[in-house]
Amino acid sequence: MMKERFGKLLLGEDMSGGGKGVCTALAISNAITNLSATVFGELWRLEPLAQQKKAMWRREMQWLLCVSDSIVELVPSIQQFPGGGTYEVMATRPRSDLYVNLPALKKLDAMLISMLDGFCDTEFWYVDRGIIVGETNDRDAYGSCGGRPSIRQEEKWWLPCPKVPQDGLSEDARKRLQQCRDCANQILKAALAINGSVLAEMEIPSAYLDTLPKRGKDCLGDIIYRYITADQFSPECLLDCLDLSSEHHTLEIANRIEASVHVWKQKDQRKLAKKMKARRSSWGGKVKGLIADCEKNNFLAQRAETLLQSLRLRFPGLPQTALDMNKIQYNKDVGQSILESYSRVMESLAFNIMARIDDVLYVDDATKRCAAAESLSLFGRGGLGGLPIQKRMSPSPFSIHHTPFASPFGTPTFCSSTPIMGSPGRAPSSLRRTSFKEATDPKSEKLVVPADYDKVWSYAGNLSSRRVSGDAPERD
């Protein structure tokens, strides 16, 4: 297997041997990504990794990372002669970015594997979807009041459902889960920071610059361009006016803003070069015009960068932009490729562990709310003449109100859908007091059952604090 893997790396994933394969940097990046998908691609439960997968991950990562041992830089060093004199020679040492970041990533890797190994004897367990569907008469089958099957209406229906005891998790178990989530959150932030710094250091490929239009207005469109060039500019107000209803729309806007930044920077550089040439001539008025254009392009590029930063702060879980993907694809630096791919898979693993912990914590919250509600008598309470009191339907255990994710079992999106009024037997919350009075009135002949409208939520603004918050969209 080792010979096969290294054979693919040397051939650049071109099995024909015709020299049409990818460069070494991209081949190593793809190898790390594929290995991560093989080992952690089915992280659907909080449980220790299989020994075979754990050994495979450690063994093959050691093979892939051994390339970094040969990536060095020359630094001056003082040597001493045997007779007592000194002389200066150039000595080798690991390249500074690898020397700093690679040991940190290895430490994060070991911490995440150790965290998974700790979930061996837990108070919660998992039930597959087929078993849950068969338990249609079990009120607790879904971990929520009334047995609402909202979990399985989510996009990621294949994820197993976490289950907890009838009284919920113990305080020690819940505290330990929360501590693991906080630790995974810090690991996520560290991996994000390393990944962002490496991507920022990569050169912008000419293939990306060649695809940019000539004007920044063509990238942004009339509306965004009008706001950016206005006298009064507020990034937050502009984002509030844009259609950020889905992850696709948000990513498209981020790509357009990022493209406009580089269009204006390129124009600024070209006009600056012209200004240096024109400085030798006597065209004073033209020089002033060139200076004014350079200042305008630089000013607009700064505003666009501010807008892009605000967008990433509002949606930190935004996927990689077109520029980031082009950097990864055309990068030739093997060291940067190793750091980028390694930090990316660590980021994904930390986020998925957080998502699985949020699944369990939310089901625990829903179970405890149901247990507290059922402990109260539903009939003959408070001198209401024996009329039953309708229990308030608890929100879906995957509501945005109780978890940083729209649904721990589904891929959160950035849209915020409107409430669905599809429940014919429910009345608006404004009728609650009126219905309650009718229920308590002995002359009333019928009982009006109040309830709130169901609301369908999706993640609208958290991987929120991506870019550096612990909450992020799920990547399973």
N, C-alpha and C positions, 0 to 999 in steps of 0.2 A: 504493500500500500504506500509506503514511504517513497519507493521508486516511482510509482505512478503519479503521486502528487507533485514531486519535484520535476518529473518529466513534463507535466502540464505547465508548470511555472516556467521552465526553460523554453518551452515552445510558445509561450504566450497564449496558451489555450487554443492554439491552432494545431490540431492533430494531423493536418496534412503535411506539416513541416515546410510549407512554402514561404515562410517568413511573413505571413499576413496576420500574425497574432498581435495581441495588445502588448503594450510596453510592460516592463517588469513591475513598475510601481502599481499599475492597474491590476495586473495579474495577482499580486500579493493582496491588494485590497479586496478583490473578488474572492480570493481564497479564505480570508478571515471572515468576510461576510457570509459566505456559504457554510463555513464551519459553524458559525454562530447559529445559523438557521437550522442546521442539522441537530445541534445539541439543545438549544433553547427554543426552538420553533414551536414546541408544544408545551409551553409552560402555562398550563391551564389550571394547575392546582398548586397550593402551597405545600410542597413535600420535597424531601431530599432528591437530588438527582440520582439516577441509576449509576451504579459504580462504573458500568461500561462507558456511559456517556461522559462521566466526570474524567475518567482516565483518557478517553479520546480527546477531550478538550485540552487537558493539560499537555498531553504528548504532542499533539499537532500544533498547538500554539507555541510550544517551545521550539519546534522545527521552524515555524514561520518567523518567529522573532529573532532567531539566531542570526538572521541577515543583519540586524542592527548592530551586532558586535563588530562588524567590519566597517561600519560607517563612522569615520573618525575625522577629527580636524587637527591641524598642526598648531602647536603653541610653543613659544620659546621656553627653554628649560636650561638651567645652569648645571653643568657637570663639573666635577673636580678631577684634576689630574692625579695620578698616584703620587707625584712628587710634591703636591700641595697647591698647584695652580688651578684656576677655574677657566672654563670656556662655555660658550653658549651654543646650544644645539636645538633643533626643532624636534619636539617629542609629540607623540600622538595621544589623543584622549577622545572619549566618546563625544560626538557632536552635542553641543550645549542643549538643543531642544530635546534630543533623545535622552540625554543624561538627566534632565529635570523631569520630563513627563512620563517616560516609559516606566520607571520604578513606581511612580504614583498610580499608573493604570494597573500595573500588576497587583498593587495593594488593594485597589478597588475591586479587582477581579476576585481576589481571595476573600474579601469581606462579603461579597454577594454570594459566593458559593457556600461560605460558612453560614450565612443567614438562611439559605435554603436547607442546609443540613440540620438546622435547629428545629425545623417543622416536622419532627418525627412523631412525638406523642402529643397530639393536640386534642382539644375539646370539640373541635368542629370536624366535619367530614363532608364529603361531596356525593351528590346523587346525579346520575346521568339523566339526560333529557327524557329518554324513553321510559325510565322508571317514574319520573315526575308526571308525565302525561298519563300514565296508567293510574295514578293516584288522584283521580278527579274528585273523589268523594272525601279526600283528606283535606281539612281546612288548613292544616299547617304545611301542606306539601310545597307551598311556594314561599313560606317564610313571611307571609303578610296576612293581615286580617281579611277574612272572607275568601281566602284561597284564590286571589286574583292571579291569573297566569301571565302577568305583564312581563315577567322575566323573559319568557320564551317568545315574546313578540318582538324582541330586539333583533338587530341585524346578526349578531354573532350567536346564533342559536346553538352552536355546537359546544359552547363552554358549559361545563358541569355547574350545577347549582350548589353553593355551599349550604350546609345545614348546621344548626347549633342545637343544644339541648332546649327543652321547653322553657326553662327559666333563663335562657341566654347563657353567655359565657361568664365565667367567674371574673372577679375584678383583676386577679393576677394574670389570667390569660389575656384579657382585654388590654391591660397595661403593657404586657409584653408585645402584643401585636402593634400597639401604638408606637412603642419604642423602635420596633423593626421598621415601621413605616417612616419614622423620623430619620433613622439612619439611612434608609434607601433614598430618602429625599436629599440628604446631604451628598450622597454618592452621585445622584443624578445631577446635582448642581456642579459638582467637580468635573464630571464627564462632559457636561455641556460647556463648561468654561474651557477645557482643553480642546474640545472639538472646534469651538468658535475661534480660538486663538490660532489653531493650525490652519483653518480655512482662510482666515484673514491674511495669513502669511503667504498663502499660495498665490502664484502669479495669475493674473486674469488672462485666459487663453485668447489668442487672436481670433480663433473661430467664433468666440462669443462676441467680440467687438465688431467683427465683420457683419454680424446679423443685425446690429443696431441701426435704427433709422437715423437720418441726418439731424432731425430736430427733436428736442425734448418734448415738445407739444404733441408730436405724433405718438410718442410713447404713452403719455398720460391721458390724452383726450382733453376735450374742451373744458369740462367741469373741473377736474383736478388742476389743470393748468391755470385756470382763472383764479382758483383759490390760492395757489402757490405764488402767483405773481401779484396778488392783491397787497395793498398797503398794510392791512391788518391780517396777520396770519396766525392761526391757532391750529396745531395738528390735531388736537382732540376734537375740536368742532368739525374739522374737515372729515375725520373718520366717522363721526356721528352722521354725516350726510351721505356717506357712501353705502353701497349695497354690500354688506359683509354677512349676508344671510347664510352663506355656505362656505365650507373650506375651499372649494374650487374658486369661488369669486374672490375670496380673501387672498389666496395664493396668486391669482392672476393680477390683482392690484399690486401686491408686493413685487412681482416680477416687473411690472410696468414702472413702478417708482424706482426700483434699482437700476433698470435700464436707462431711465432719464438721468440719473445721477452720473452715470458713466458717459452718456452723450454730452452733457454739459462739461464734464471734466476734460473730455477729449477736445471739445471746441475751445476750452480755456487754454489747453496746452498748445493747440495749433495757433491760436491768435497770439499767445505769448511768444511763440517762435517768430511769427511775423513781426511782432513789435520789436524784437531784438534786431531783426534785419532792417526794419524801417527806421530804427534809431540812427542808423548811419546816413540816412538821407535827410533832406531838408523839408520833408512833408510833415510839418508840425501839427497841422490840423488832423491829419490822418492818424498820427500817433495818438492824439488825444482820444479819437474815436475808438481805436483799438484798445486803449486802456479802459475806457468805459465799458466796452463789450466784455472784456476779460473780467472786470469786477461784477458785471451782471451775471455772467455764467457761473462764476464762483459763488455768488450770492444765492442763485437758484439751486445750485448743487447742494449747498449747505441746508437749504430749506427742505429739499427732497430727502436728504439723509435724516434730518430731524423727523420728518413724517414717517419714514421707513422704521426708524427706531421706535417711535410711538406705536406703530402697528405691531411690531414684534413684541413689545411689552404687553400690549393688549391681548395678543394671541401668541404666547411664547411657544406653544406646541405646533406652530406652523411648520409644515414640511419644508424640506430643502428647496431653495429657489432654483431657477434655471441657471443662475450664475454659479451657485454651489455645485450643482451637478456637472456643469462644464469644467469647473476646477478639478473635481475628482476624476473626471474622464480623461482630461488632457494633462494631468499632473505627471511630471517625469521624476520628481524627487521621491525616492523609495522611502526615506525616513519620514517625510511628511505623510506619505500614503499609509505607512504602518500606524502612525499616531492617529490619523483621522479615522481609519477603519476600526481600530481597537477602541477608541473613545466612543465611537458611534454604537458599537455593539454593547458596550458597557452601559451606555445611556439607555438603550432599548431594554436591556435586562433589568436595570434598576426601575425603570418606569413600569414594566409589566409586574414586577413584584409588588410595587405600590398599588397597582390596580387590583391585583388579587387580594391584597390585604383590605382594600376598600370594599371589595365584594363581601368579605366575611364580616367586617364591622357594620356594614349596612344591614345585612340580614340579622345580625345580633340586635341592632337597634329596633328593627321592625318586630322581631320576636318579643323583645321586652315590652314594647308598646302594646302588643296584642295581649300579653300575659297580664299587664296592668289593667287593660280595659275589661278583660274577661273576669277579673277578680271582683268587679263591681256587679251588683245585681242589675239585671235589665228590666225587671218587672216589679211593680208595687213600691217604687222608691220615691221618697219625698212627698207622699200623700197625693199622688197623681191619679188616684182612683183605679189603680191596677192597669192603667194603660201602658203598653210597652214604650220604652224610649228608644228611638232609633239611634244606634251607635254611629258616630261619625266615621265614615270610611277613611282609613288612613291612606296617605299618598302611596303611590307605587314605591316599593323598596328600592327603586332605582331612580328616584326623583332627584333633581338638582338641588332640592332644599336640604338634603341630608348627606350629600356626598359631593366632592368637588368635580365629579364626573357626571354627565347626563345619565349614563347608564354604565355601571361597571362591567356589564356583560356585552355591551355594544361599543362599536367604534364611535366615540363622540365626534360630532361635527360642530362647526361653528355657527350653524343656523339656530335661530330661535323661533320655533313654529308657534302659530297661534293656537289658543285653546280649542280643543275639539268638543263640539256640543253633540256628541253622538249618543248620549245616554238618555233615552226617553223618559225614564222613571225618576229623573232627578230635577230638582228645582234650583234656581240660583240662590246664592248665599243671602241675597237681600230678603228672601222669604223666610229666613230662619226664625226670627222673632215672632212673625205672624203665625207661622206654623206651630211654634212652641205654645203660644197662647191658645190656639185652637185645640191643641192636644190636651191642655190642662183644663179646658172649659168643659164642665159636665154636660152642657147643652149641645156640645158639638157632636154631630152624628158620625163624623168620619175623621180620620187622622191623616193629616198631610205630612208626608215624610220628607224632611228637608235634607239636602246634601249639597256639597259643593260640586261645581263642574269639574270634570276630569281635565287635567292639563297634561299635554304631552310636551315634554321639554327635550331639548338637545343642547349640547354644550355651547354656550354663547360667549364666552369671554374669559375663560379662566385666566395650557400646558402652559398655563396662564402663567403667575408671577414670573415659556420656553425660553422670557427665556430664562428666568432663572427660578422659577417657582417649582415646588415639588409637584404641583398638579400639572398633568400633561395628558394629550389625547392618546388613546390606547393603540398599540402598534402590533398587536398579536397578528 
